[in-house]
C-alpha cells in the first residue's frame, strides 16, 4: 500500500518511466503466452521458443532495475529512518513498486492475448491471429499465470538486490542505497577483450565444421551452427563487459594534449561516471552486434524468411529496452552531479561551458564505441556469411 501511495504523488516523468516498464512487461508477457499457446499445439517443440524469450525478458529486467535506481522514492532523506523507512525498507519499497509495475504489464498482456484468441468477445480481425495464438486449443490457466509471474518476480528481486544497503567505506559514510562510484580505472577491459577474442575464435572454428549441430533461428529455414552463435554471444558479452573501461578511456582521451576547461571538465566527469554510463553503453553495443549479425544472416542467404510478428516484437523489445536503459542511466548521472553543477554555476561558470562539456562527452563516447562496435560486429558476422 505504501508503494501505491508513493506512486500517486510522483512526478509525471517518473510515472512515464514506470509506464514504459509496464509496456515492456506487457510485450514480454505476450511473447511468453504465445510460446505457451504454441506448446499446447506442439508438445515438446517449444523449448527453443521459450529460450528465445529469455533475451527480451533480460532486457526488460535490466530496464526495470535502471528505472528503480532513478526513482526518487528510493533515495534516503533526513528523518525517514526515524519513521522506519531506512535504507533496507526503501529497497523493499523499490522492489514492491517494480513488482506492481511489471504485474500491471503482465495483466495487460493476458487481456490482450485472451482478446485476440477470442476468449472474451469472439475472434477479432476476422480471426487473423487465431492460428498464431492457437485459438482452437484450450489454454492452461495455471501455466499462463506461472509464466506471467516470472518477469515481476525476477525484476523485483533484481531491483531489491541492486538497491540493497551497502556497508560504508573506510574513511567515511556513504549513500547506502545509491553508493558513490570511485573514479578509479574499471578493470573489465582485459576480460572483455579476452571474451571477444575467444568468441571470434570459437566462431571461426565452428564455421569450418559441418552443419551437424545446427541451432534453429527464428524465421530461418536452415539452422546455424551452435558454435557460431555461442561465439557471437561471447563476443557480445565481452563488449558489454568492457563498456565501463571504454567509457573511462574516452574520458582520458578528452584530456590529451593540453586540454582546455571544457575538455578537462568533460573528461573528468566521464571518468567519474564510467561505470554508470559504460555498462548500458556496452549492452547497447552488444545489441547492435546482434542486429548486424541478424541482418547478415537474413540478408545474405537465399531462402531466408522475413521476420515474423513475434520475432519482430522480441527484437523491438530488446532494442527499445536497451536504449531506454541507456537514457535512464544518463538521467541518473545528471541527477548525481546536480550538486557539482550547482556549485560550478555559483562560482560563475558559464552555461555554455557546461553545454560544451556535455557535447564533448557524447562525441567522445561515439568516437570510442561506434568504430569498435562496428568492427566487432563485422568480424562476428563473417562466419554467418559462409
C-alpha positions as CSV (number, residue, x, y, z in Angstrom):
1,X,0.0,0.0,0.0
2,X,2.8,2.4,0.7
3,X,4.3,1.8,-2.7
4,X,0.9,2.6,-4.3
5,X,0.6,5.8,-2.2
6,X,4.1,6.9,-3.3
7,X,3.2,6.2,-6.9
8,X,0.2,8.6,-6.7
9,X,2.3,11.6,-5.8
10,X,5.3,11.1,-8.1
11,X,6.4,13.3,-10.9
12,X,4.9,12.7,-14.3
13,X,8.3,11.9,-15.8
14,X,8.7,9.2,-13.2
15,X,5.3,7.8,-13.9
16,X,6.1,7.8,-17.6
17,X,9.2,5.7,-17.0
18,X,7.1,3.2,-15.0
19,X,4.5,3.1,-17.8
20,X,7.3,2.3,-20.2
21,X,8.4,-0.6,-17.9
22,X,4.8,-1.8,-17.9
23,X,4.6,-1.6,-21.7
24,X,7.8,-3.7,-22.0
25,X,6.5,-6.2,-19.4
26,X,3.3,-6.5,-21.5
27,X,5.3,-7.3,-24.6
28,X,7.4,-9.9,-22.8
29,X,4.2,-11.4,-21.2
30,X,2.6,-11.6,-24.6
31,X,5.6,-13.4,-26.0
32,X,5.5,-15.9,-23.2
33,X,1.8,-16.6,-23.6
34,X,2.3,-17.1,-27.4
35,X,5.0,-19.6,-26.5
36,X,2.6,-21.4,-24.2
37,X,-0.1,-21.4,-26.9
38,X,2.5,-23.0,-29.3
39,X,3.4,-25.6,-26.7
40,X,-0.3,-26.6,-26.4
41,X,-0.5,-27.4,-30.1
42,X,3.1,-28.7,-30.5
43,X,4.1,-30.6,-27.3
44,X,7.9,-30.8,-26.8
45,X,8.7,-28.3,-29.6
46,X,8.5,-25.1,-27.6
47,X,11.7,-25.2,-25.6
48,X,13.6,-23.2,-28.1
49,X,10.9,-20.6,-28.4
50,X,11.0,-20.2,-24.6
51,X,14.7,-19.9,-24.8
52,X,14.5,-17.0,-27.3
53,X,12.0,-15.3,-24.9
54,X,14.8,-15.1,-22.3
55,X,16.6,-12.3,-24.3
56,X,13.8,-9.7,-24.2
57,X,13.0,-10.8,-20.6
58,X,16.6,-10.0,-19.6
59,X,16.5,-6.6,-21.4
60,X,13.2,-5.7,-19.7
61,X,14.6,-6.7,-16.2
62,X,17.6,-4.5,-16.9
63,X,15.4,-1.6,-17.8
64,X,13.2,-2.1,-14.8
65,X,16.2,-2.0,-12.4
66,X,17.5,1.1,-14.1
67,X,14.1,2.8,-13.6
68,X,14.1,1.7,-9.9
69,X,17.5,3.2,-9.4
70,X,16.3,6.6,-10.6
71,X,13.1,6.5,-8.7
72,X,13.0,9.5,-6.2
73,X,11.2,7.3,-3.6
74,X,14.2,5.1,-3.2
75,X,16.5,8.0,-2.2
76,X,17.2,8.3,1.5
77,X,16.0,11.6,3.1
78,X,16.6,13.1,6.5
79,X,14.1,11.9,9.1
80,X,12.9,8.8,7.2
81,X,14.9,6.4,9.3
82,X,13.1,7.7,12.4
83,X,9.7,6.6,11.0
84,X,11.0,3.2,9.9
85,X,12.0,4.0,6.3
86,X,15.7,3.2,6.5
87,X,17.8,2.0,3.5
88,X,16.6,-1.6,3.7
89,X,12.9,-0.5,3.8
90,X,13.4,1.8,0.8
91,X,15.0,-1.0,-1.1
92,X,12.0,-3.2,-0.3
93,X,9.6,-0.4,-1.4
94,X,11.5,-0.2,-4.7
95,X,11.2,-3.9,-5.2
96,X,7.5,-3.7,-4.4
97,X,7.0,-0.8,-6.9
98,X,8.8,-2.8,-9.6
99,X,6.7,-5.8,-8.9
100,X,3.5,-3.8,-9.2
101,X,4.6,-2.1,-12.4
102,X,5.6,-5.4,-14.1
103,X,2.4,-7.1,-12.8
104,X,0.3,-4.4,-14.5
105,X,2.1,-5.1,-17.8
106,X,1.6,-8.8,-17.4
107,X,-2.2,-8.3,-16.7
108,X,-2.4,-6.2,-19.9
109,X,-0.7,-8.9,-21.8
110,X,-3.1,-11.5,-20.6
111,X,-6.1,-9.4,-21.5
112,X,-4.8,-8.7,-25.0
113,X,-3.9,-12.4,-25.5
114,X,-7.4,-13.6,-24.4
115,X,-9.0,-10.9,-26.6
116,X,-7.0,-12.0,-29.7
117,X,-7.8,-15.6,-29.1
118,X,-11.5,-14.8,-28.9
119,X,-11.9,-16.0,-25.3
120,X,-13.6,-12.7,-24.3
121,X,-15.9,-11.4,-27.1
122,X,-15.2,-13.5,-30.1
123,X,-12.4,-13.6,-32.6
124,X,-11.3,-10.0,-33.6
125,X,-9.8,-9.1,-37.0
126,X,-11.8,-11.9,-38.7
127,X,-9.7,-14.5,-36.9
128,X,-6.4,-13.4,-38.4
129,X,-4.5,-14.2,-35.2
130,X,-6.2,-17.5,-34.4
131,X,-3.6,-19.7,-35.9
132,X,-0.7,-17.8,-34.4
133,X,-2.2,-17.9,-30.9
134,X,-3.6,-21.5,-31.1
135,X,-7.2,-20.3,-30.5
136,X,-8.6,-23.8,-31.2
137,X,-6.8,-25.2,-28.2
138,X,-7.7,-24.7,-24.6
139,X,-5.3,-22.5,-22.7
140,X,-3.9,-23.9,-19.4
141,X,-4.6,-21.1,-16.9
142,X,-2.1,-22.3,-14.3
143,X,0.8,-22.4,-16.9
144,X,-0.2,-18.9,-18.1
145,X,-0.2,-17.4,-14.7
146,X,3.1,-19.1,-13.9
147,X,4.8,-17.7,-17.0
148,X,3.4,-14.2,-16.4
149,X,4.8,-14.3,-12.8
150,X,8.3,-14.9,-14.0
151,X,9.0,-11.3,-15.0
152,X,7.6,-9.5,-11.9
153,X,9.3,-11.8,-9.6
154,X,12.7,-11.6,-11.4
155,X,12.5,-7.8,-11.8
156,X,11.5,-7.2,-8.2
157,X,14.3,-9.4,-6.8
158,X,16.9,-7.8,-9.2
159,X,15.7,-4.3,-8.1
160,X,15.9,-5.2,-4.4
161,X,19.5,-6.6,-4.9
162,X,20.6,-3.6,-6.9
163,X,19.3,-1.2,-4.2
164,X,20.3,-3.1,-1.1
165,X,22.2,-1.2,1.5
166,X,25.9,-1.2,1.1
167,X,28.4,-1.0,4.0
168,X,30.2,2.3,4.4
169,X,33.7,2.5,3.0
170,X,36.6,3.2,5.3
171,X,37.2,6.8,5.9
172,X,33.5,8.0,5.9
173,X,29.9,7.1,5.4
174,X,28.4,6.6,2.0
175,X,25.0,6.5,0.5
176,X,23.6,3.1,1.4
177,X,21.1,3.0,-1.5
178,X,23.0,4.9,-4.2
179,X,26.6,4.5,-3.4
180,X,29.2,6.8,-4.9
181,X,31.3,5.1,-7.5
182,X,35.1,5.7,-7.5
183,X,36.9,7.4,-10.4
184,X,39.5,4.5,-10.5
185,X,40.0,2.7,-13.8
186,X,37.5,-0.1,-14.3
187,X,39.1,-3.5,-14.6
188,X,36.8,-5.1,-17.1
189,X,38.8,-4.2,-20.3
190,X,41.2,-7.2,-20.3
191,X,38.4,-9.7,-19.5
192,X,36.1,-8.0,-22.1
193,X,38.7,-8.2,-24.9
194,X,39.6,-11.8,-23.9
195,X,35.9,-12.8,-24.3
196,X,35.7,-11.0,-27.6
197,X,38.8,-12.8,-28.9
198,X,37.6,-16.2,-27.5
199,X,34.2,-15.6,-29.2
200,X,35.7,-14.8,-32.5
201,X,38.0,-17.9,-32.3
202,X,35.0,-20.1,-31.4
203,X,33.0,-18.7,-34.3
204,X,35.9,-19.3,-36.8
205,X,36.4,-22.9,-35.6
206,X,32.7,-23.7,-35.6
207,X,32.1,-22.2,-39.1
208,X,34.7,-24.6,-40.6
209,X,32.9,-27.6,-39.3
210,X,29.7,-29.1,-40.7
211,X,26.1,-28.2,-40.1
212,X,25.5,-31.2,-37.9
213,X,24.9,-29.2,-34.7
214,X,22.5,-26.7,-36.2
215,X,20.6,-24.4,-33.9
216,X,17.2,-23.2,-35.2
217,X,16.9,-19.5,-35.8
218,X,13.5,-17.6,-35.8
219,X,12.1,-17.3,-39.3
220,X,15.1,-19.0,-40.9
221,X,14.6,-22.2,-42.8
222,X,18.0,-23.6,-42.0
223,X,19.9,-24.0,-38.8
224,X,23.0,-22.1,-37.8
225,X,25.9,-24.0,-36.1
226,X,25.5,-23.7,-32.4
227,X,29.2,-22.9,-32.0
228,X,28.9,-19.9,-34.3
229,X,26.0,-18.5,-32.2
230,X,27.9,-19.3,-29.0
231,X,31.0,-17.5,-30.2
232,X,28.9,-14.5,-31.2
233,X,27.3,-14.4,-27.7
234,X,30.8,-14.5,-26.1
235,X,31.9,-11.6,-28.3
236,X,28.8,-9.5,-27.4
237,X,29.2,-10.3,-23.7
238,X,32.9,-9.2,-23.9
239,X,31.8,-5.9,-25.4
240,X,29.2,-5.3,-22.7
241,X,31.8,-6.2,-20.0
242,X,34.4,-3.8,-21.4
243,X,31.9,-0.9,-21.6
244,X,32.9,0.9,-18.3
245,X,36.6,0.7,-19.1
246,X,36.0,2.0,-22.6
247,X,34.0,4.9,-21.2
248,X,36.9,5.6,-18.8
249,X,39.3,5.6,-21.8
250,X,37.1,8.1,-23.6
251,X,37.4,10.4,-20.6
252,X,41.1,10.1,-20.7
253,X,41.1,10.7,-24.4
254,X,39.4,14.0,-23.9
255,X,42.2,15.2,-21.7
256,X,45.1,14.6,-24.0
257,X,47.3,17.4,-25.5
258,X,46.8,20.3,-23.0
259,X,43.1,20.3,-22.7
260,X,41.1,23.5,-22.1
261,X,38.4,24.0,-19.5
262,X,35.6,22.3,-21.5
263,X,37.7,19.2,-22.4
264,X,39.1,18.9,-18.9
265,X,35.7,19.1,-17.3
266,X,34.1,16.7,-19.8
267,X,37.0,14.2,-19.3
268,X,36.8,14.3,-15.5
269,X,33.1,13.8,-15.4
270,X,33.2,11.0,-17.9
271,X,35.9,9.2,-15.9
272,X,33.9,9.6,-12.7
273,X,30.7,8.2,-14.4
274,X,32.4,5.5,-16.4
275,X,30.7,2.6,-14.6
276,X,27.3,4.1,-14.5
277,X,27.3,5.0,-18.2
278,X,29.6,2.4,-19.6
279,X,27.5,-0.6,-18.6
280,X,24.4,0.3,-20.6
281,X,26.6,1.6,-23.4
282,X,28.3,-1.8,-23.6
283,X,24.9,-3.5,-23.6
284,X,23.7,-1.3,-26.5
285,X,26.9,-2.2,-28.4
286,X,26.2,-5.9,-27.8
287,X,22.7,-5.5,-29.1
288,X,24.0,-3.6,-32.1
289,X,26.3,-6.5,-32.8
290,X,23.3,-8.8,-32.7
291,X,21.4,-6.5,-35.1
292,X,24.3,-6.6,-37.6
293,X,24.6,-10.4,-37.3
294,X,20.8,-10.8,-37.8
295,X,21.0,-8.5,-40.9
296,X,23.8,-10.6,-42.2
297,X,22.0,-13.9,-41.6
298,X,18.7,-12.9,-43.1
299,X,20.1,-10.7,-45.9
300,X,22.9,-12.7,-47.4
301,X,21.4,-16.2,-47.5
302,X,18.9,-17.2,-50.2
303,X,15.6,-18.6,-49.0
304,X,15.7,-16.8,-45.6
305,X,12.2,-15.9,-44.4
306,X,11.4,-12.4,-43.2
307,X,11.0,-11.8,-39.6
308,X,7.7,-13.0,-38.2
309,X,5.5,-10.8,-36.0
310,X,6.7,-12.4,-32.7
311,X,10.4,-12.2,-33.7
312,X,9.9,-8.6,-34.7
313,X,8.2,-7.9,-31.3
314,X,11.1,-9.5,-29.4
315,X,13.7,-7.6,-31.4
316,X,11.8,-4.3,-30.8
317,X,11.6,-5.0,-27.1
318,X,15.3,-5.7,-26.8
319,X,16.4,-2.6,-28.8
320,X,13.9,-0.3,-27.1
321,X,14.7,-1.5,-23.6
322,X,18.5,-1.2,-24.0
323,X,18.2,2.3,-25.5
324,X,15.8,3.3,-22.7
325,X,18.1,1.9,-20.1
326,X,21.0,4.0,-21.5
327,X,18.9,7.2,-21.4
328,X,17.8,6.4,-17.9
329,X,21.4,5.9,-16.8
330,X,22.3,9.3,-18.4
331,X,19.4,10.9,-16.4
332,X,20.7,9.2,-13.2
333,X,24.2,10.6,-13.9
334,X,22.7,14.1,-14.4
335,X,21.0,13.8,-11.0
336,X,24.1,12.5,-9.4
337,X,26.2,15.5,-10.4
338,X,23.5,18.1,-9.7
339,X,25.3,19.5,-6.7
340,X,28.6,19.8,-8.6
341,X,26.8,21.6,-11.4
342,X,25.1,24.0,-9.0
343,X,28.5,24.7,-7.3
344,X,30.1,25.5,-10.7
345,X,27.3,27.8,-11.6
346,X,27.6,29.6,-8.3
347,X,31.2,30.2,-9.0
348,X,30.4,32.0,-12.2
349,X,30.9,29.1,-14.7
350,X,29.1,30.0,-18.0
351,X,26.3,27.7,-19.0
352,X,27.8,27.5,-22.5
353,X,30.9,25.8,-21.0
354,X,28.7,23.1,-19.3
355,X,26.8,22.5,-22.6
356,X,30.1,22.2,-24.5
357,X,31.4,19.7,-22.0
358,X,28.2,17.6,-22.4
359,X,28.6,17.6,-26.2
360,X,32.2,16.7,-25.9
361,X,31.3,13.7,-23.6
362,X,28.8,12.5,-26.1
363,X,31.2,12.9,-29.0
364,X,34.0,11.1,-27.2
365,X,31.7,8.1,-26.4
366,X,30.6,7.9,-30.0
367,X,34.2,8.1,-31.3
368,X,35.3,5.2,-29.0
369,X,32.2,2.9,-29.1
370,X,30.9,3.2,-32.7
371,X,34.0,2.1,-34.6
372,X,34.8,-0.7,-32.1
373,X,31.2,-2.0,-32.1
374,X,31.0,-2.0,-35.9
375,X,34.4,-3.7,-36.2
376,X,33.5,-6.5,-33.7
377,X,30.1,-6.9,-35.3
378,X,31.6,-7.3,-38.8
379,X,34.2,-9.8,-37.5
380,X,31.5,-11.7,-35.7
381,X,29.2,-11.7,-38.8
382,X,31.9,-13.1,-41.1
383,X,31.2,-16.8,-40.2
384,X,27.5,-16.2,-40.8
385,X,28.2,-15.3,-44.4
386,X,29.7,-18.7,-45.1
